[in-house]
Amino acid sequence: MSGRFIALEGLDGAGTTTASRGLAAALEQRGVRCIVTFQPSDRSIGTAIRGHLRSTSARLDPHALALLFAADRLDHVRSVVEPALAQGTWVVCDRYVMSSWAYQSTECDLQWVRMINGRAPWPDLTCVLTIGAEQAAARIAARAQQQSTPTDIFDALAVQRRVAACYAGFLAEALSNVVAIDATHEPDAVVAEIVARCDAAKLL
């Protein structure tokens, strides 16, 4: 039996990384074998992307950056996601296609961004963690202060507001297997809601 593919999406600061780890732990408690992964990946293209996002020198052209995200996604799917699914392992991915739609479309045409990501397989369930841009920005600032984590070019509040509007638009499209999760709650409650959505979708 093939595994299931779950993608978590949302603003920076929405808690996708924390929720991904929490979901994996909850699934494992149910006897589900799973892995947690993320995009941009830790492979060569993904590592290059992270460098560009945090660079204080000349920025990469937005369209070139969008193409790098799409290339990293396909490489990651072929090398990590699909082999795991074929072995019956669930894959929980911290960010996926919808992140490119939302973030790259702030500077590139949305339909073009969708087109270059068209070969990426659609997840069994996509959970969009919803939170206001201001609250997400406050979380990012607190995290940066506590952990000395670097910021990137998408962390600016004005950008996050545009990205939040994009996610709201995608949710209004009623896309297949896409659900909204209120990310303003405590992490355990967020994870519990995601697990409930997995149950409702008959994935478990």
C-alpha positions, 0 to 999 in steps of 0.5 A, spaced: 500 500 500 502 506 498 503 512 503 499 518 504 502 525 502 500 531 507 502 538 505 502 544 510 502 551 508 501 558 511 505 564 512 512 564 515 510 564 523 504 560 522 507 554 525 508 549 519 514 546 522 512 545 529 505 542 526 509 538 521 513 535 527 507 534 531 503 531 526 508 526 525 508 524 532 501 523 532 501 519 526 506 515 529 502 514 535 497 511 531 502 506 528 503 510 521 510 510 519 512 517 516 517 522 515 517 529 515 520 533 510 520 540 507 521 545 501 525 548 499 529 542 500 536 540 503 538 538 497 543 542 492 537 546 489 534 547 495 540 549 499 542 554 493 535 557 494 536 558 502 542 562 500 539 567 495 533 568 500 538 570 506 543 574 501 544 581 503 547 582 496 544 583 489 537 579 489 536 574 484 531 575 479 524 573 481 522 569 475 529 565 476 528 564 483 521 561 482 524 557 477 529 554 482 523 553 487 519 549 481 526 545 480 527 543 487 520 541 488 521 536 482 527 534 484 525 533 492 519 529 489 523 524 485 528 523 490 524 523 497 517 524 496 515 518 491 520 513 494 517 514 501 510 513 498 512 507 494 514 504 500 508 505 504 510 511 508 506 517 509 510 524 507 509 530 511 511 536 507 513 543 511 511 547 505 509 545 497 506 547 491 501 552 494 507 556 497 510 557 491 503 560 488 503 565 494 510 567 495 512 567 488 506 570 485 507 577 489 512 578 484 511 574 478 504 572 474 500 567 478 498 563 472 505 562 470 507 560 477 502 555 477 504 552 470 511 551 472 509 547 478 504 543 474 508 537 474 508 536 481 503 531 484 497 534 488 498 532 495 492 527 498 491 533 503 493 540 504 492 544 510 493 551 510 494 554 517 491 561 517 493 567 521 493 574 520 500 577 517 501 581 524 500 576 528 505 571 524 510 577 524 510 578 531 512 570 532 517 571 527 520 577 530 520 573 537 523 567 534 529 571 531 530 574 538 530 567 541 534 563 536 538 568 532 535 565 526 536 569 520 530 573 516 529 572 509 526 577 503 519 574 504 519 576 512 517 583 511 510 585 513 508 588 507 510 582 503 506 577 508 500 581 507 500 580 500 501 572 501 496 572 506 491 575 501 493 570 496 492 564 501 485 566 502 484 567 495 486 559 494 482 557 499 476 561 496 477 556 490 475 550 494 481 546 491 481 539 491 483 536 498 485 543 501 482 545 508 484 551 512 486 550 519 486 556 525 493 557 526 492 562 532 491 556 537 496 552 541 500 547 537 497 541 540 490 544 538 492 545 531 495 538 530 489 535 533 485 539 528 489 536 522 489 529 525 481 530 525 481 532 518 485 526 516 480 522 519 475 526 515 478 525 509 478 517 510 486 517 510 487 514 516 
